[in-house]
Amino acid sequence: MIGLKRLLLGLMVLLPVVAEAKEVRIATSFYPVYIMALNVAKDVPGVRVANVTPMAAGCLHDYSLTAADMRRLAAADIFFTNGAGMESFIETVARQFTGLRIVPLSAGIPLIRNADGTDNPHVWVSIGNAVTQVRNLGDAMARFDPGNAENYARNTEGYIRKLQALAEQMHVQLAPYAGRKIVTFHEAFPYFAREFDLYIAAVVERDPGSAPSAKDLAATIALIKGAGLKVLFAEPQYSAYAAETIARQTGAKVFSLDPVVTGPDSLDAYETIMRGNLLSIINAFEREP
């Protein structure tokens, strides 16, 4: 019996020790980056995706990280951000989490300047730019976790094909409205307008959720009346008070245009929201003479 025990112990020493696979923990800064990461990491074993800020936070203009946000960052291995100035807290994160890999997905995308001279960070609202961001994310994950590089590449290319098909559909259906003027309530849509050859005639609320001044409202009302515009595009995430005020004064109708900063926790969320934008724009332009 003692001899058998010694034999078993000897075999255990000779057997290779199989290390437990380390979980890869992806953190994302806010909703659109989260949806991209979900698609790239889909069904990859041992990979977990968590969004750092609340899903309903919207754009991160002047957002301050909470204690709960910091705990999620502390648990992460790699942190994907939009970049281009969207995450004002990024320097704080870099100082506090020196071992955290931070990857801005806007790298390589030509940026549009806002009226105040700052870079406009809303690059993902262009489907073409979203494709670049997804590719940046997939490439970064393949380098960070090379054992799953093929899985990331497969998911990245599959998701990009879906986005490109959506962009082609929208280009075809929006082509009859090329050059048409639109009025928005946040500087979230310059990249979208450039991609689909639309012209932003006015931006009422340059900072999301901020009330426009009486002077700004009067100027927008005068512009809409002078140009004969019949539609306004407001974002579902913010108060429609200013849009409704302008609509009453001009007779224009308010339609929704979603910058994809909140939504369902689903792989096809970006495509679903963009298709909703497509239908909203077509319905709006059909009202104009």
Rosetta blueprint (number, residue, H / E / L):
1 M L
2 I H
3 G H
4 L H
5 K H
6 R H
7 L H
8 L H
9 L H
10 G H
11 L H
12 M H
13 V H
14 L H
15 L L
16 P L
17 V L
18 V L
19 A L
20 E L
21 A L
22 K L
23 E L
24 V E
25 R E
26 I E
27 A E
28 T E
29 S L
30 F L
31 Y H
32 P H
33 V H
34 Y H
35 I H
36 M H
37 A H
38 L H
39 N H
40 V H
41 A L
42 K L
43 D L
44 V L
45 P L
46 G L
47 V E
48 R E
49 V E
50 A E
51 N E
52 V L
53 T L
54 P L
55 M L
56 A L
57 A L
58 G L
59 C L
60 L L
61 H L
62 D L
63 Y L
64 S L
65 L L
66 T L
67 A H
68 A H
69 D H
70 M H
71 R H
72 R H
73 L H
74 A H
75 A L
76 A L
77 D L
78 I E
79 F E
80 F E
81 T E
82 N L
83 G L
84 A L
85 G L
86 M L
87 E L
88 S L
89 F L
90 I H
91 E H
92 T H
93 V H
94 A H
95 R H
96 Q H
97 F L
98 T L
99 G L
100 L L
101 R E
102 I E
103 V E
104 P E
105 L L
106 S L
107 A L
108 G L
109 I L
110 P L
111 L L
112 I L
113 R E
114 N L
115 A L
116 D L
117 G L
118 T L
119 D E
120 N L
121 P L
122 H L
123 V H
124 W H
125 V H
126 S L
127 I H
128 G H
129 N H
130 A H
131 V H
132 T H
133 Q H
134 V H
135 R H
136 N H
137 L H
138 G H
139 D H
140 A H
141 M H
142 A H
143 R H
144 F H
145 D L
146 P H
147 G H
148 N H
149 A H
150 E H
151 N H
152 Y H
153 A H
154 R H
155 N H
156 T H
157 E H
158 G H
159 Y H
160 I H
161 R H
162 K H
163 L H
164 Q H
165 A H
166 L H
167 A H
168 E H
169 Q H
170 M H
171 H H
172 V H
173 Q H
174 L H
175 A H
176 P H
177 Y H
178 A L
179 G L
180 R L
181 K E
182 I E
183 V E
184 T E
185 F L
186 H L
187 E L
188 A L
189 F L
190 P H
191 Y H
192 F H
193 A H
194 R H
195 E H
196 F L
197 D L
198 L L
199 Y E
200 I E
201 A E
202 A E
203 V E
204 V L
205 E L
206 R L
207 D L
208 P L
209 G L
210 S L
211 A L
212 P L
213 S L
214 A H
215 K H
216 D H
217 L H
218 A H
219 A H
220 T H
221 I H
222 A H
223 L H
224 I H
225 K H
226 G H
227 A H
228 G L
229 L L
230 K L
231 V E
232 L E
233 F E
234 A E
235 E L
236 P L
237 Q L
238 Y L
239 S L
240 A L
241 Y H
242 A H
243 A H
244 E H
245 T H
246 I H
247 A H
248 R H
249 Q H
250 T H
251 G L
252 A L
253 K E
254 V E
255 F E
256 S E
257 L L
258 D L
259 P L
260 V L
261 V L
262 T L
263 G L
264 P L
265 D L
266 S L
267 L L
268 D L
269 A H
270 Y H
271 E H
272 T H
273 I H
274 M H
275 R H
276 G H
277 N H
278 L H
279 L H
280 S H
281 I H
282 I H
283 N H
284 A H
285 F H
286 E H
287 R H
288 E L
289 P L
